[in-house]
């Protein structure tokens, strides 16, 4: 199974679970960028799939100004357009979107800070999109944007219940498929939660050819990411990148 097929399988399962997640948790708005932003997402997978990078940067789930706009994991829209060259692809309007978190698509002017920092560090390290994707595949463990009534982002670690358990199981299975497709040798969790999901998905990997580690999350809410104007965070990620 190639990357696109694996993503479509996960997307379908997520669509099945959205209603249950809203019914069982504090989430009031849940949308699936793999569905409504499938055109740029497929283009990203097409680009990345050419190179089969052996290192995976694993995020948690989308934010409203990044992947939720353009379908690219950690993908600030400027990154998608100018670094990855993904332009002029329609992003459709999702059902059940939060009224204060409109989906503009690739022309969104507000830039996701975490995505700008992460892809900016990759560009600093490797240069071109081709060289980045030859070394790194960026993916979120969970593809759903999850918002509360006020439009605040909810991360999966803050949720529980059977629907969330089923969602995490589907996301774990997708990660296993991605690792197999890429013959990946390393997973770098973007934050401790992502690392924990990888460790849970691949227990007892010591000496079996798959290394799992983490970096600090580049969120502007993180003191570690902001320290020394971001210099400490860049040092942290560069120490883990191949």
Buried (B, 14 or more C-beta within 10 A) or exposed (E): EEBBEBBBBBBEBBBEBBEBBBEBBEBBBBBBBBBBBBBBBBBBBEBBBEBBBBBBBBBBBBBBBBBBBBBBBBBBBBBBBEBBEBEEBEBEEBEEBBEEBEBEBBEBEEBBBBBBBBBBBBBEBBEEBEBBBBBBBBBBBBBBBBBBEEEEBBEBBBBEEEBBEBBBEBBBBBBEBBBEBBEBBBBBBBBEBBBBBBBEBBEEBEEEEBBBEBBBBBBEEBEBBBEEEBEBBBEBBEEBBE
